[in-house]
Every structure is written in structure tokens, then in C-alpha cells.
Amino acid sequence: MPIQEGFRNQRLTVVPRRVAADAQARAVTRRLMVTDCGYYPDAADHLVNRPNGTAETILILCAAGVGWAEVDGAQHRVGPSTAVVIPRGAPHSYGASKDVPWTIWWCHMRGTDVPELVEGIGATASRPVIPIRRLDRAVALLDEVIMILERDHSPASLTGAAGTAWKLLTQIVLDRAMPAPGDPLQRAMAYLAERLDSTIRVADLAALVGVSPSHLSALFRRATGGGVLAHQTALRMAQARHLLDTTDATVASIAREVGYHDPFYFSRHFKRMHEASPTEYRDRAKG
């Protein structure tokens, strides 16, 4: 059952440490496990001080109001639509603003994969506060974690909570990698997606969105792992697969629609990427 600790309408559940220790020996939960989680609305006078840190990594999502966190001796403001990630073992304290106390969703996590997931998020002890682009989605996932663990602490529930927490962390990784609406990378990606049948030089695209070609290429590599032309090719191939799956259009007409005027070149390129020609891909999909 959830434990009540003094904030009106709060939710809080703690996995017994014996149960958590047993879960660390099981296949999934040894990689990631939620040991504590909760929701503190309008948490006036909330204050936590842990000079020796904790055995878990802590994620605190601020949904409204303002708070602060001191990690490794440096204090940081925590506002709406941000999260603070406190690494395992880091000395820390945190609390709510006196004037506009925060509303937070939070969880403690342990497991062999947690450090890599935190690294993917980009949070460190020196820079623990990160923006949350889709607050509604993050809150929904933390709410699901709490609901699962409020029900019971069975192996199945611990596994379900781990899966949802994994989804939360990887979604934050994805959101931080993808461009914000209106920024140069987002506008460049939208331009390419709307003009699959056109050819554009990287220099022209960079000028269109107001950055240098080298900077635009760096933005694409950081977000997608490849350059501008690689992203354009991936978009074209995704649309080609969609047309092969959902229409009876000829390979030649699909090639033209996705920017390849030579259907034989398109087919060779498609086969190199998919280990099947467009016709073979279509036949295999129908089977």
C-alpha cells in the first residue's frame, strides 16, 4: 500500500528492501528497477537532505511550481517542464520554493543499465537539470509506474514498472535528440520530408534555415547518426516501402515519386539497403 507522508493528495510507494534485493537477482529487474516512486502536489515545505547520497539514481519531474536541487555542492533551479537527475551516490539536497512550491512526480531507480540511460539523457552531477519537451507524456509514464507499484510488489509488477521506466528514460533521450519546433534542424527536416522528389544541395538547405553547412551537418549527425543526405535517403526509402506495401504502383513510378529519375538506380539502391529488390520486398510483404 502507498505510504502517506503529509502532502495533500500525495501518492508514495516504497518497495521493501528485501523484495528489491531479490529482484536484483532476476533477469529484467537486475538491469533496471524502480525502488521508490511518488507524486507530491503543491509540496509546500518539501525538503530532503542526503549528504551521503543514495544507492539509487533519482529522477524528479517538476510539473508545476518551482524547486531547487543542490548536487555535489552546486545549487540549481528546477522549474516547470524540467527534471533533475541525481546520480547514485552523489551528495544532494532538494526542496520546494517557499513562494511557488513545486508539484513533482519522482522515482528512484537502480540496475546495471541505469548509468548508461542517464548518460544518454545527458544529465550529470554538474548539470543535473534537463528540459522535458513532452511533459504530458512523461507524467503519464510516471503515473503508470506509480499505479503498477501501488497495486503490489510482485515480480510481474516490478518488471512492468521497469519497462515503463525504461520507456520514460528512452523517450527523454529521443526528445532531447530531436529538434524543437521551429529550430534550424526541425525546419530542415520538414523541408526534406515535404520534398522527397526534389534534389537540394546541403549548402542551399543550410542557407534556407540560416546556419552554415558544417553546422547543419553536425546537427543532423547528432540527431540521426548520419548526415543530411543520409537522412534524405532514409526518408525516401521509408516512403518507397510505404508505397510498395500499400499501393500497386509500378517500381518506376515509385522511384519518381521519391526522387529517383532512373528506376534501375533506385532498385539497386533499394536492394543495397534492404537486401531485396523493390519487387522482392513487395512479394515478401504480401507473403
Secondary structure, DSSP 4 states (H G I P E B T S, - for coil): -PPP-SSTT-EEEE--HHHHHHHTTSTTTTT-EEEEEEEETT-TT-EEEETT--SSEEEEEEEESBEEEEETTEEEEE-TTEEEEE-TT--EEEEE-SSSB-EEEEEEEESTTHHHHHHHHT--SSS-EEE-S-HHHHHHHHHHHHHHHHH---HHHHHHHHHHHHHHHHHHHHHHHSPPTTSHHHHHHHHHHH-TT----HHHHHHHHTS-HHHHHHHHHHHHSS-HHHHHHHHHHHHHHHHHHH----HHHHHHHTT-S-HHHHHHHHHHHHSS-HHHHHHHHH-
